[in-house]
């Protein structure tokens, strides 16, 4: 689940999505007017770390156009009246380096101006122009702890089916849910504890990962997940489902960088009556605690619990969940989510197996404090 948006472009795109449609900002500069104009256009108008910016130089009637860094290390040219090129934050540098915005007198100096030379040639005569392009430097994120609380509206569609897919219970409702979570990303540890409380379901869980080996910008280690959930809505209808608190625990290898953890885990699932095996894949991206603070926090989970059969597992519990928080203001974020939960309970007669399903859409807000 990788997105090729980088930090700067993502901020623009996300703000546009949250507040309404808008175009990526473009800056146009007229370097020369008159009968032989020279125009420069940049889209977007600022280069962000890890992002490409397109520059277009137009000079109608020109035989050739050149665009180069002041030190001459990077140079683009065209034997036409239009030059188009893509620039990155490394433009004009001897070697790619990670630059962070410095702070002075409590102010973050987030922009650096890099000089360029532009030449437009016509009938053997060239005119040279000097210009500066703006590069946005990322702020190094020194935060290690984040505490987040929020409220969301939940739109749920639920069903319980029996033999021959007979509908025993079906409902669609709108309710509210409170959530609270704390996150830590310090040293070799990444951790998250989270809980939620709704009208007819509640739960809490802990995700913890430990770096065992570091190298090449990535860290490798172990990740662990443990939690408990309860869904009271399963008592609805004549289904007589075993409605109990469910406990899950798993452990497995993980790949980590600060504030980001991806892992595959194996473990157990129990409701006090049966114990199942679990295979799960988890991805957690905490924008508040990544090395460079990003406006998006993402949690993705795919879990499958199975058991109760030697060859074909009739007792099953499958969960797919994706949640994202898009930061609108410094500490306030729009919270959205989608989950799908399918459960199957075996009966003495396989044709009488009970099945439950729930699809949830979440929309709300959350407020975070980081330090």
C-alpha positions in Angstrom: 0.0 0.0 0.0 2.6 2.5 -1.2 1.6 6.0 -2.5 4.0 7.8 -4.8 2.9 11.2 -3.3 5.8 12.7 -1.4 5.4 15.0 1.6 5.0 18.3 -0.1 2.7 17.2 -2.9 0.7 15.1 -0.5 0.0 18.1 1.7 -1.3 20.0 -1.3 -3.4 17.1 -2.6 -4.8 16.2 0.8 -5.7 19.8 1.6 -7.5 20.0 -1.7 -9.4 16.8 -1.0 -10.4 17.9 2.4 -11.4 21.5 1.6 -12.5 21.1 -2.0 -11.0 20.7 -5.4 -8.1 22.8 -6.4 -5.1 22.8 -8.8 -1.5 22.2 -7.9 0.1 25.7 -7.5 1.9 27.0 -10.6 4.3 29.9 -10.7 4.9 31.8 -13.9 7.7 34.3 -14.3 8.4 36.6 -17.3 12.2 36.8 -17.7 12.0 39.0 -20.8 9.2 40.8 -22.6 8.9 42.6 -26.0 8.9 40.9 -29.4 11.1 38.0 -28.1 9.6 37.1 -24.7 11.1 34.4 -22.4 8.8 32.9 -19.8 9.5 30.3 -17.0 6.8 28.2 -15.4 7.2 25.9 -12.4 4.6 23.2 -11.4 4.3 23.1 -8.4 5.9 26.4 -7.6 8.2 25.0 -4.9 10.4 21.9 -4.9 9.8 19.6 -1.9 12.2 17.0 -0.7 11.6 13.8 -2.6 9.3 15.5 -5.0 9.8 16.4 -8.7 8.8 19.8 -10.1 8.4 20.5 -13.8 9.9 23.6 -15.3 8.9 24.8 -18.7 10.8 27.7 -20.5 9.2 29.2 -23.6 10.6 31.7 -26.0 8.7 31.9 -29.3 11.1 31.9 -32.3 14.1 30.7 -30.2 16.6 28.3 -31.9 17.6 26.7 -28.5 17.1 27.1 -24.8 19.4 26.1 -21.9 18.6 25.8 -18.2 21.4 25.0 -15.8 22.5 25.3 -12.2 24.8 28.2 -11.4 27.7 25.8 -10.8 27.1 24.1 -14.1 26.7 20.6 -12.6 23.1 20.1 -13.9 22.2 21.3 -17.3 19.1 20.9 -19.6 18.8 22.2 -23.1 16.5 22.0 -26.1 16.9 22.8 -29.8 13.5 24.3 -29.9 11.5 27.2 -28.6 10.3 25.2 -25.6 12.3 23.5 -22.9 10.7 21.1 -20.4 12.5 19.4 -17.6 12.0 17.8 -14.2 13.9 19.1 -11.1 14.4 17.6 -7.7 15.7 19.1 -4.5 19.2 17.7 -5.4 19.4 20.1 -8.4 22.8 21.7 -8.5 24.3 19.6 -5.7 27.5 17.5 -6.1 25.9 14.5 -4.3 22.4 13.9 -3.0 22.2 14.8 0.7 19.3 15.1 3.2 18.9 18.7 4.2 16.7 19.7 7.1 15.3 23.2 7.8 17.4 25.0 10.5 15.9 27.0 13.3 17.0 30.5 14.3 15.5 32.6 17.1 12.6 30.1 17.4 11.7 30.4 13.7 12.1 27.5 11.2 14.0 28.6 8.1 12.2 26.2 5.8 13.1 27.6 2.3 16.4 27.8 0.5 16.9 29.7 -2.8 19.1 28.0 -5.4 20.4 30.2 -8.3 20.0 29.1 -12.0 21.0 30.4 -15.4 18.7 30.4 -18.4 19.9 31.1 -21.9 17.6 31.7 -24.9 19.4 31.8 -28.3 18.0 33.2 -31.6 19.9 33.4 -34.9 23.2 32.9 -33.2 22.7 35.4 -30.5 22.0 34.3 -26.9 20.5 36.2 -24.0 21.3 35.0 -20.5 19.1 35.4 -17.4 19.7 34.7 -13.7 16.9 33.4 -11.6 16.3 31.6 -8.3 14.2 28.5 -7.6 12.7 27.9 -4.1 13.3 24.5 -2.3 11.2 23.6 0.7 13.4 21.9 3.4 11.7 19.3 5.6 11.6 19.9 9.4 13.4 17.2 11.3 10.9 15.5 13.6 12.2 15.1 17.1 8.9 14.1 18.6 8.8 10.6 20.2 5.3 10.5 21.9 1.8 11.2 20.6 -1.5 11.0 22.4 -4.7 11.1 20.3 -8.3 11.3 21.2 -11.3 11.5 18.9 -14.9 10.8 18.1 -16.3 9.3 14.9 -19.6 8.6 13.3 -19.9 4.9 12.3 -22.1 3.7 9.5 -22.5 -0.1 9.8 -24.3 -2.8 7.9 -24.6 -6.1 9.7 -26.1 -9.5 8.9 -26.3 -13.0 10.4 -27.2 -15.9 8.1 -28.0 -19.5 8.8 -28.7 -22.5 6.6 -29.0 -21.9 2.9 -27.9 -18.3 3.5 -31.2 -17.7 5.3 -31.2 -14.2 6.8 -31.6 -14.4 10.6 -30.7 -10.8 11.3 -30.0 -7.8 9.2 -29.5 -4.2 10.2 -28.0 -0.9 9.0 -27.3 1.8 11.6 -25.5 5.0 12.4 -23.8 5.3 15.8 -20.9 7.0 17.4 -17.6 5.7 18.8 -14.9 7.2 21.0 -11.2 6.4 20.5 -8.0 7.0 22.4 -4.5 6.0 21.5 -0.9 6.6 22.6 2.1 6.1 20.4 5.8 5.9 21.0 8.7 5.9 18.6 12.1 6.2 20.4 15.3 4.4 20.0 14.8 0.7 19.0 11.1 0.7 20.1 7.9 1.5 18.2 4.7 1.1 20.2 1.0 1.9 20.0 -1.8 1.3 22.5 -5.3 2.0 21.3 -8.9 1.6 22.6 -12.4 2.4 21.3 -15.8 2.4 22.9 -19.1 2.3 20.9 -22.7 1.7 21.7 -22.5 -2.1 21.1 -18.8 -2.9 20.6 -15.6 -2.1 22.4 -12.0 -3.1 22.3 -8.4 -2.3 23.1 -5.1 -3.6 21.8 -1.3 -3.1 21.9 1.2 -3.1 19.0 4.9 -3.2 19.9 8.0 -3.7 17.8 11.6 -4.0 18.6 14.6 -3.3 16.3 17.1 -6.2 16.2 19.2 -5.0 13.2 19.6 -1.7 11.4 21.1 -0.9 8.0 20.5 0.9 4.7 17.9 3.2 6.2 15.7 0.3 7.3 15.5 -1.6 10.5 14.5 -5.2 11.0 13.1 -6.8 14.1 10.1 -8.4 15.8 6.5 -7.0 16.1 3.8 -8.1 18.6 0.1 -7.5 18.7 -2.3 -8.3 21.6 -5.8 -7.2 22.1 -9.4 -7.9 23.1 -12.7 -7.0 21.5 -16.4 -7.5 22.2 -19.4 -7.1 19.8 -22.7 -7.1 21.6 -24.7 -6.9 18.4 -24.1 -10.6 17.8 -26.8 -11.2 20.4 -29.4 -9.9 18.0 -32.0 -12.1 16.5 -32.6 -15.9 17.1 -29.1 -16.9 16.1 -27.9 -17.8 19.6 -24.3 -17.0 18.7 -21.5 -17.5 21.3 -21.1 -13.8 22.1 -18.0 -13.5 24.2 -15.0 -11.3 24.6 -12.4 -12.3 22.0 -8.7 -12.2 22.7 -5.9 -12.1 20.1 -2.2 -12.3 20.3 0.5 -12.6 17.6 4.2 -12.1 16.9 6.3 -12.1 13.8 9.1 -10.4 11.8 8.8 -6.7 10.9 10.5 -3.9 8.9 10.7 -0.5 10.6 11.8 3.1 10.2 10.9 5.7 12.7 7.2 5.9 13.1 6.6 3.2 10.4 6.1 -0.6 11.0 5.2 -3.3 8.6 4.9 -6.9 9.9 3.6 -10.4 9.3 2.5 -12.1 12.4 1.2 -15.5 13.6 -0.6 -16.2 16.8 -3.7 -17.4 18.6 -7.3 -16.3 18.9 -9.6 -17.4 21.6 -13.2 -16.6 22.9 -13.0 -18.9 25.9 -14.6 -21.8 24.0 -12.4 -22.3 21.0 -8.8 -21.4 20.2 -7.9 -20.6 16.6 -4.7 -19.9 14.7 -4.1 -16.4 13.4 -2.2 -15.2 10.4 -2.1 -11.4 10.0 -0.4 -8.6 8.0 -0.1 -5.1 9.6 1.1 -1.7 8.4 1.3 1.3 10.7 2.4 4.8 9.5 2.2 7.5 12.2 2.7 10.8 10.5 3.3 12.6 13.8 6.3 10.4 14.7 8.0 9.8 11.3 11.4 11.2 10.8 9.8 14.0 8.7 6.4 14.9 10.0 3.8 13.9 7.4 0.2 14.9 7.3 -1.2 11.4 7.0 -1.4 8.6 9.6 -2.4 5.2 8.2 -3.1 1.8 9.8 -3.9 -1.2 7.7 -4.6 -4.7 9.0 -5.6 -8.0 7.4 -6.2 -10.9 9.9 -7.4 -14.4 9.3 -8.2 -16.8 12.2 -9.0 -20.4 11.4 -9.6 -23.7 13.1 -12.1 -26.4 13.9 -11.3 -28.6 11.0 -8.4 -30.8 10.0 -8.5 -29.9 6.3 -11.1 -27.3 5.7 -11.4 -24.7 8.5 -15.0 -24.2 9.2 -14.5 -21.9 12.3 -13.2 -18.7 10.8 -12.8 -15.0 11.7 -11.5 -12.7 8.9 -10.9 -9.0 9.4 -9.8 -6.4 7.0 -9.4 -2.8 8.2 -8.0 0.4 6.8 -8.0 3.7 8.8 -6.4 7.0 7.9 -6.1 10.4 9.6 -5.4 13.4 7.4 -4.1 16.4 9.3 -6.0 19.5 8.5 -4.5 21.8 11.2 -1.4 21.3 13.2 -2.9 19.0 15.8 -6.4 18.3 14.3 -7.0 15.6 11.7 -9.9 14.2 9.7 -10.4 10.5 10.5 -11.7 8.1 7.9 -11.9 4.3 7.9 -13.3 1.2 6.3 -13.5 -2.3 7.7 -14.9 -5.7 6.7 -15.5 -8.5 9.3 -16.7 -12.0 8.5 -17.2 -14.7 11.1 -18.3 -18.4 10.7 -19.3 -20.8 13.5 -19.5 -24.6 12.7 -22.5 -26.7 13.5 -22.9 -30.5 13.9 -24.4 -30.4 10.4 -22.2 -28.3 8.1 -25.2 -27.1 6.2 -26.4 -25.4 9.5 -23.2 -23.3 10.0 -23.9 -19.8 11.1 -22.2 -16.8 9.5 -22.0 -13.1 10.5 -20.7 -10.1 8.6 -20.2 -6.5 9.3 -19.1 -3.6 7.1 -18.2 -0.3 8.8 -17.5 3.2 7.4 -16.0 5.6 9.8 -15.9 9.4 9.5 -14.9 11.8 12.3 -12.1 13.9 13.8 -9.3 13.5 16.2 -6.9 15.7 18.2 -3.3 14.9 18.9 -0.7 16.1 21.4 2.9 15.3 20.6 6.2 15.9 22.4 
